[in-house]
């Protein structure tokens, strides 16, 4: 099957991994970075907008600190990120300047994405930069991030960024050609050109996630691709170590592994609800409520709730689970967990009588709910 016959792509998010840009032993790979900036500049000159999500700060910092491998100590790792980030940005700025391109840095933590106001501010900043022809360079704010507010790896950050900027394509540059049927080093291994849907069988092909200088692997790239695909954004995983592949792909050539998106694209707000914000709790629904949400596109009423799990307040985002505990939706609750314990299973006409007030007939309005 042809990867993608329609190359009408305007805005592209390009994720560049640590293994492409840097190593603990040698620091930044300036030659590869120079080649990548040339390729990306050609894509921009062809009329496309580009946002870059770049790893490499920690790896670049290790060299300056005379460390041979990524440290386990979180403070040392954050120090390496702090010293390496300036080197990484300076290298990008110098190399893109050769092609008359300007860059701007944006460092994010998960809190910046989870907070709706910060999310919108980041979005507005990115759109303003692109309107002036500036290339945004995004990385996780590693020097200040802790586990509770980390994305985990830049693959997930790239998927979130693709939703944030309403990208037409997410390109993930890897140290391998794409997704293989088995370990690329084993005999008989073949690259898969086209994936219609990321299933558990496809995920098993990714193998273990490990890296000398990065945090992700092929498995994390598949999870990120799945997230982007769910939002209606196509994804390509290709080698970042070969020149001119980006231009070849944009021109319609088959390179790497292409992941087909869902036909219906989520709005920016619903994409944020689904993936940008973390759930504070969950509720279990009966079969009628599950059908109303997933098949009929309705709002969630208290009568369909059978159990409340966790502690949450009005305005928090919560998961909606079926009777088996499977996550089927996520949305903004109009009632706290304390109130829902009192009105679960009840009719909307009973809410005010039970609580003494009523915020809304719906526990979660369909405009603030995403089926996942």
N, C-alpha and C positions, 0 to 999 in steps of 0.2 A: 504493500500500500504506500502511496506517495505520502511523504511526511505532512506537507502543508501546501496545498495548491494556491492558497490565497496569502500573498505577502503584503496586504494593505495594512501595514503596521506603522503607526505614528510614534507612539511613546514606548520605549523599551527600558526595562530594568535589567542591568547586567551585574551579576554577582561574581566576584573574583575571589577565589579561595587562597588561603595561606600558602598551600603547597606550590602554588604557581608563582607567587610574588617573593617569597622569602624562605630562608632556612635558618635554624639556630646557629649553624656553623658559619654560614657566609653572610647572614643578614639579608638585606634587600637584593633581589635579583634585578639589577638595573637594566640589563639587556632585555629581559622578558617584559619588563614594565614599559620600556621604550617601544617595543613591538606592539604591545597591547594598546598603548595610547595612539599609535599610528592607525591601527585597525579601527578603534572606536571613533577616531576623528573622521575616518572615511565614511563610517556609518552615519555620523552626524551631518557631514557634508552632502550626503545623499538625501537629506531632508527629514531625518529622524531625530526625535528628542531622546536623550539618554540620561538615565539616573544610574549611578554606580554604587553598589554596596560592596565595600572592599574590606576583606580581612587583611591580616599581615602586620598589624601594629605590634602585637606581642612578639611575634617572631623577629621583627626588625629590632625590637628592644633587647632581645636576648643577646644578640651579637655585641651591642654596646655595653652590656653588663657582663660580658665574657662568660655567659652561661651556655652550656652545650645542649641543653634540652629544656623543654617547657617545665617550669617549676610547679610543684604541688602546692606550695605555700601561696595563699591567695594574695597576700600583701605584696609578695615579690612579683607575682604575675601582674598585678595592677601597676606596679612600678615599671615593669617592662613595657606594658601598654602605654603608659604615660610618656616614657622616653622614646618609644618607637613610633607613636602617632605623629609626632612632629616630623620625623624623618620620612614617614610614608606620605604625608601631605606635601612636603617640600618636593619629593620626587615626582609626585603627580603634577604639581604645579609647574615644575621645570619642563617636564616632558610634554604636557599639553600645550605649553606656551610655544613650543616649536611649530605647532599647527594653528596658532592664533586662537587658542581656546582658553577660557577662564574656568577655574574650578572654585567650589565653595564647600566647606566642611559642615556636616551636621552629625552630631553625636547624640545617640538616643539610648534610653533604657526602656524596659517594658512599661514603667510608670508613665512615660511620655506617650505611649500608644494607648494604654488603658484609660488614661484621663481624657475625656472627650474634648475638653477645651484645648489641652496641649496637642492632641491629635489634629484638631482643626488648625491650630497655629502652625504646626509642622507642615501640614498640607499647603497652607497659604504661602508659607516661606518657600517651599519647593516649587510651587507653580510660579511664584514671582521670579525666582532664580532662572527657571527655564524660559520665562518670557523675555529675559534679557540675554538669552543664549549662554547662560552659565551652566556648567555641568555640576550637579550636586554629587558630592561624595559622602556616602553615609557609612557609619560604622557604629558598633555598640560602644557606649561610653564605659569601657572596661575599667578605667581607673577608679570609678566611683560605684560601679554596679556590684551588687551582691547577689547571691543565688536567688533570693526572692524576687528580684526585679530584672534578672537576666533573661534574654531570649533563649539561651541554651547554645546557640551557634548562629552564625550569620546566614545560614540557609533559611532559617525561619524568619529572620529579620528581612531577608530579601523578599520572601513571600508576602509578609506584612507590608513592605514598602510598595510592592506591585499593586496591592489593593489600595494603599494610601494615595498613590498618584494616578490610580485608574489606568494602569499600564495595558498596552495591547499585547505585550509579550514579556515573559521573564526568561532570560538566558542565563544559565548557570555554567560558568566556566570551571571545569574540573581538571584534575591531573590524568584523567582517563578519557577515552573517546566518547563514552556514553554508558548506558546500561547494557551489560552483557548477560548472556544466558547463564553463565557461571563465572568463576574467577578468571579474569582476563589472562592470567598467566598459565592457565590450564589448557591442555590440548582439546580442541573441538569447541572452544568458547567462541561465540559469535555475538556481535553487537546487534541490539534490537533497534530497529529504525523507528518504529511507531508503536505507541501504547495508547489504546483506546480508553482504558480505565485502569487505575492503580488498584489492584486487588491484593489479597494476602499472598497469593502465589507470586505476584510481581515483586512484592516487598521482600520475599524470601531470596530472590535473586540478588538483592543488594548486599547480603552478607553482613559481616560485623562492621560497626562504626569505630574506626580508629585512625589516628593520624599522629605523626611525629610533632607537628607544630600547630595543627588546627584542632577543632573540637568536633567537627562533623565528619561524615563519610558518605558513601552512596545512600545508605539507609536514611540519613537525615535529609539528603537531597530529595529522596522520594517523598518523604513526609511534607517537605516544603512544596514540591510539585503538586502533590495532592491538594494541599491547601489552596494554592493558586488556581488549580483546575476547578475546584469547587466554587470559586468566585468568578468562573468564566474566563480565566486568563490562561492562554496556552503557554507551555513551558518547553524549553529545549535544554538538554544537558549535553555539552560538547567539550572537547579538549580546549584548554586555555594555553596550551604549550605549543600550538602550531599557529603560524601567522596566516592571515587572510581568511580564516574560517568564518569569522563574523560576516565579512562582506559576501562570501559565497552563500551563506545561509540567507541573508537578506535578499540576494538576487534569485533565490528559489532553488538552490542546490540542496541536496539531501546530505546533511552532516549531523552527527550525534544521534541522540534519541529524542524524538518529539512526543510530547504528552498532550493528548487531545483534551480540551476543556469541556466543561458542561455547556450545553447550548444556551441556557438561560443565565445571563450574568447577574450576580448580586449587585445591588446598589452599593455605593461606597459606605453608607451608614450600616447596611445589613452585613456587609463584609466585616466591618469593624465589630459589630455585635458578635458575629460568629467566631472571630479569631483574635481581635485586638484586645478584648477585655476578658479578664478572668472571672469565672463564676464564684459567687460567695456562698452558694448553697444549692440545694436541689429539691424538686418536688416529684412525687410519683403520681402518674396519671392512670385513670382507668381506660379501657379500650375505646370507649366512645370519645373521650377527650383526645386520645392519640389520633384517631381517625379525623376528628374535626380540625386538628392542627396540620396533619401531614397530607390529607387528601382534599379537604374542603376549604383550606385557607382561612379558617376562622380564628377568632381570639380565644384565649383561655379563660374559662369561667370557673368559679370556685367549686361548682358541682362536680367537675371532673377530676378534682384532686383527692387522692386517697392517703397520701403521707407527705409530711414535711421533714426535710433533713437539713441540719445545719442552722446557723444563726445568721440572719440577714435583715437588712432594713429596707424601707421604701426607697426605690430608685437603684437598688443593687441588681446586678445581673445574675440570673440563676439558671440552672439546667432543668430541663423537663425530661423525666425518665419514664419509660413504659413499665409495665408490671414486672418485667425481667431485669430491670435496672439498666437497660440500654438507653443511651443519650439520644433523644430524637429532636430536641429543639432547645433553644436558648433565648432568653429575653429579659427585658426590664420589668421587674415586679412593681405593682402598684400597692402592695401590702407587705408588711414585715412578716418574718417567720412566726412571730408571736401571734399576730392577727390571723395568719393563715391556719394556724392550729385550731383556731376557734370557728373559722368559716369554711374549712375544707368539707367538701361533700354537700354544702348547702346551696340553696338557690340564691340568685342575686337579690331577690326581693327580701331575703332574710338578713342581708349584710348589716344594714343600719340598725336593725332591731338587736342583733347580737353584739355589735361593736359600739353602738351609740353614734356612729358616723359612717359615711361611705365615701371613699375617694373615687371609686369607679365601679361600674358593673363588672369590668374585666380585671382579672388578676394580671394578665399580660395582654396588652393590645397587639393585634396582628402587625401593626406598623412598627412595633418595637420587638418583634419576634422573628427568629430565623430558624427554619427547619434544617437540621444538620444530619 
